[in-house]
Structure formats: C-alpha cells, structure tokens
Amino acid sequence: MNANETWRDLYRMALLELGPDELRHKIHVAEKAIQLRMEELRRDDSSSEEERRELDDALRSLRVLSTSEFNSSDSIPSISAQKQATS
C-alpha cells in the first residue's frame, strides 16, 4: 500500500477489479485500510460521523462483493458492531 493511497482509493480499486485473484487481494487490502482508519477515528474524538458512515458503507459493500464473488463471509465488523462490542 502506497502512503498516498487513502482507504477510499483502495476501496475504489477493489470495486473496479475484474480478475478474481487480484480482486480477493484488493478486497483484503481495502478492508485493512478501512480498519486502520476506523482505529484512527476511535482515537480522535473530533472525527466526522459522515466518514464513519462512509466506512461502514464501504465495509458492507466489500462484504457483499466478497460473498457474491467467493461465497465468503470473511470480513471485519462494522463500526456499529465494534461500538457494541466495546460497550
């Protein structure tokens, strides 16, 4: 992952990938980048709720893509699920 690539860039690249092997890899990389950003937002109370929703939406989309392409349910939990787990 390039330092200039944001989670949004990696997410878009995963959505646009057509090759199955590369798609699996790009989904994994995008999920990891989203997870890292989610961790950053948890530490930074000044973060926007809008970005949190975008992160949740992106994870859901990657989950659907992964499930439809690979019949896999491997994914990271949404922000809502993570909040509930830590409460």
C-alpha positions as CSV (number, residue, x, y, z in Angstrom):
1,M,0.0,0.0,0.0
2,N,1.3,3.4,-1.1
3,A,1.4,6.1,1.5
4,N,-0.6,8.4,-0.8
5,E,-3.4,5.9,-1.2
6,T,-6.3,6.5,1.1
7,W,-8.9,3.9,2.2
8,R,-11.2,5.5,-0.4
9,D,-8.7,4.9,-3.2
10,L,-8.2,1.3,-2.2
11,Y,-11.9,0.7,-1.9
12,R,-12.5,2.0,-5.4
13,M,-9.7,-0.1,-6.8
14,A,-11.3,-3.2,-5.2
15,L,-14.7,-2.3,-6.7
16,L,-13.2,-1.9,-10.2
17,E,-11.1,-5.1,-10.2
18,L,-12.2,-7.8,-12.6
19,G,-9.6,-10.5,-12.0
20,P,-10.6,-13.0,-9.2
21,D,-7.1,-13.3,-7.7
22,E,-6.5,-9.6,-7.8
23,L,-10.0,-8.9,-6.5
24,R,-9.5,-11.1,-3.4
25,H,-6.2,-9.3,-2.7
26,K,-7.7,-5.8,-3.3
27,I,-10.7,-6.5,-1.1
28,H,-8.3,-7.6,1.7
29,V,-6.1,-4.5,1.3
30,A,-9.1,-2.2,1.3
31,E,-10.6,-3.8,4.4
32,K,-7.3,-3.5,6.2
33,A,-7.0,0.2,5.2
34,I,-10.6,0.8,6.4
35,Q,-10.0,-1.0,9.6
36,L,-6.9,1.2,10.2
37,R,-8.9,4.4,9.5
38,M,-11.6,3.2,11.9
39,E,-9.0,2.8,14.6
40,E,-7.7,6.3,13.9
41,L,-11.2,7.7,14.2
42,R,-11.8,5.9,17.5
43,R,-8.7,7.6,18.9
44,D,-9.7,11.0,17.5
45,D,-12.9,12.3,19.0
46,S,-13.1,15.2,16.5
47,S,-13.8,12.8,13.6
48,S,-16.8,13.2,11.5
49,E,-19.8,11.0,11.8
50,E,-20.1,11.2,8.0
51,E,-16.8,9.5,7.5
52,R,-17.8,6.8,9.9
53,R,-20.9,6.1,7.9
54,E,-18.8,6.0,4.7
55,L,-16.5,3.5,6.3
56,D,-19.5,1.3,7.4
57,D,-21.0,1.5,3.9
58,A,-17.7,0.6,2.3
59,L,-17.3,-2.4,4.5
60,R,-20.8,-3.6,3.7
61,S,-20.1,-3.2,0.0
62,L,-16.9,-5.1,0.2
63,R,-18.7,-7.9,2.2
64,V,-21.4,-8.2,-0.4
65,L,-18.8,-8.2,-3.2
66,S,-16.7,-10.8,-1.4
67,T,-19.7,-13.0,-0.7
68,S,-21.1,-12.8,-4.2
69,E,-17.7,-13.5,-5.8
70,F,-16.2,-16.0,-3.4
71,N,-19.1,-17.3,-1.2
72,S,-17.0,-15.9,1.7
73,S,-18.2,-14.2,4.9
74,D,-14.7,-13.2,5.9
75,S,-14.8,-9.5,6.7
76,I,-14.3,-7.1,9.5
77,P,-17.1,-5.8,11.7
78,S,-18.9,-2.6,11.1
79,I,-18.3,0.5,13.3
80,S,-21.7,-0.2,14.9
81,A,-20.8,-3.7,15.7
82,Q,-17.4,-2.7,17.1
83,K,-19.1,0.0,19.3
84,Q,-21.5,-2.6,20.7
85,A,-18.6,-5.0,21.4
86,T,-16.7,-2.4,23.3
87,S,-19.7,-1.1,25.3
